[in-house]
Protein backbone atom coordinates (compact mmCIF):
# COMPACT_ATOMS: atom_id res chain seq x y z
CA UNK A 1 0.00 0.00 0.00
CA UNK A 2 1.06 3.56 -0.72
CA UNK A 3 -0.27 6.92 0.40
CA UNK A 4 -0.36 10.05 -1.71
CA UNK A 5 -1.26 13.58 -0.64
CA UNK A 6 -2.90 15.78 -3.26
CA UNK A 7 -3.25 19.56 -2.96
CA UNK A 8 -6.38 20.38 -4.90
CA UNK A 9 -7.35 23.80 -6.22
CA UNK A 10 -11.09 24.44 -6.26
CA UNK A 11 -12.13 22.63 -3.08
CA UNK A 12 -14.28 25.44 -1.73
CA UNK A 13 -16.94 23.63 0.30
CA UNK A 14 -17.85 20.39 2.05
CA UNK A 15 -19.87 19.33 -0.99
CA UNK A 16 -16.80 19.65 -3.23
CA UNK A 17 -14.75 17.63 -0.76
CA UNK A 18 -17.46 14.94 -0.58
CA UNK A 19 -17.58 14.78 -4.39
CA UNK A 20 -13.82 14.31 -4.66
CA UNK A 21 -13.84 11.82 -1.79
CA UNK A 22 -16.55 9.71 -3.43
CA UNK A 23 -14.77 9.85 -6.77
CA UNK A 24 -11.44 8.72 -5.32
CA UNK A 25 -13.03 6.07 -3.12
CA UNK A 26 -14.68 4.53 -6.20
CA UNK A 27 -11.35 4.10 -8.02
CA UNK A 28 -10.05 0.54 -8.30
CA UNK A 29 -7.28 -0.12 -5.77
CA UNK A 30 -8.18 2.72 -3.41
CA UNK A 31 -8.39 1.53 0.21
CA UNK A 32 -8.98 4.81 2.04
CA UNK A 33 -9.61 8.49 1.39
CA UNK A 34 -9.53 11.56 3.62
CA UNK A 35 -10.46 14.87 1.97
CA UNK A 36 -10.36 18.29 3.66
CA UNK A 37 -11.74 21.37 1.93
CA UNK A 38 -10.33 23.55 4.73
CA UNK A 39 -6.83 22.36 3.83
CA UNK A 40 -7.59 21.88 0.10
CA UNK A 41 -6.11 18.40 0.12
CA UNK A 42 -6.86 14.72 -0.22
CA UNK A 43 -4.91 11.87 1.33
CA UNK A 44 -5.38 8.58 -0.51
CA UNK A 45 -4.28 5.09 0.52
CA UNK A 46 -4.04 2.86 -2.55
CA UNK A 47 -2.64 -0.38 -3.90
CA UNK A 48 0.09 0.51 -6.44
CA UNK A 49 -0.39 -2.85 -8.15
CA UNK A 50 -3.92 -1.80 -9.10
CA UNK A 51 -3.69 1.97 -9.68
CA UNK A 52 -1.19 4.82 -9.66
CA UNK A 53 -0.86 8.37 -8.44
CA UNK A 54 -1.14 9.55 -12.05
CA UNK A 55 -4.48 7.80 -12.47
CA UNK A 56 -5.81 9.30 -9.24
CA UNK A 57 -4.73 12.79 -10.30
CA UNK A 58 -6.31 12.30 -13.72
CA UNK A 59 -9.62 11.24 -12.14
CA UNK A 60 -9.70 14.38 -9.95
CA UNK A 61 -8.86 16.63 -12.88
CA UNK A 62 -11.55 15.03 -15.06
CA UNK A 63 -14.00 16.06 -12.32
CA UNK A 64 -12.97 19.69 -12.92
CA UNK A 65 -10.53 20.30 -10.09
CA UNK A 66 -6.83 21.06 -10.47
CA UNK A 67 -4.16 19.13 -8.58
CA UNK A 68 -1.46 21.70 -7.83
CA UNK A 69 0.88 19.41 -5.88
CA UNK A 70 1.28 15.77 -5.00
CA UNK A 71 3.51 14.18 -2.43
CA UNK A 72 3.92 10.69 -1.09
CA UNK A 73 3.04 10.64 2.59
N, C-alpha and C positions, 0 to 999 in steps of 0.2 A: 504494500500500500504506500501511496505517496500523498502528500498534502501540497496544495498550491494555494497561494493567496492572490486574489485578483483585486486591483483597485479599479473601480468601475465608475466612469463619468455618467451622470444622468440618473443616479439613484436618489430621487428627491423625496420619496415618501415610503411608508410601510407597504403600500400596495406594489410599488415598483420592486422593493426588496422581496416581497412574497412571490412576485412573478418570476424574478430571476432565480429565486430559491427553488421553485417548482420546476422550472426549466432545467436547472442543473441536476436536481434530484432525479429527474426522469431519464437522464443520459445513461447509457449502458456503462457499467463499471463504476459508477459513482456510489459510494458507501455512506457519505455524510456531507451535509451542506450547512453552513452557518453564514447568513447574509445580514449585514448591518447597513441600513441606509444612513444612519448617523455618521458612520465611519467610511461610507462609500466603498465597501469592500465585501468580498465573498471569500470564505475559506472552504475549500473542497477537498475531501478525502476520496481518493479514487484508486482503482486498480490499473496500473500502467500497462498491464498485459491486455486490457480490454479497451482503454481509451487513452488519450494524451492531453496534456495541457493545451496544445494547439486546438484540439477538437472542442475543448470546453470553452476556450476563448471565442472560437468561431460561432458556437451556439449562442453565446451571450450577445455577440455583435450582430448576429442575424435577428435577434430580438429587438435591435435598435439602440442598444447601449454601446458605449465605447470603453474597452479595457485599456487603461492608460499605463498600467504597470502590472507585472506578475512576478511573484517570487515564490520559490519553494519555501515551505515553512520549516 
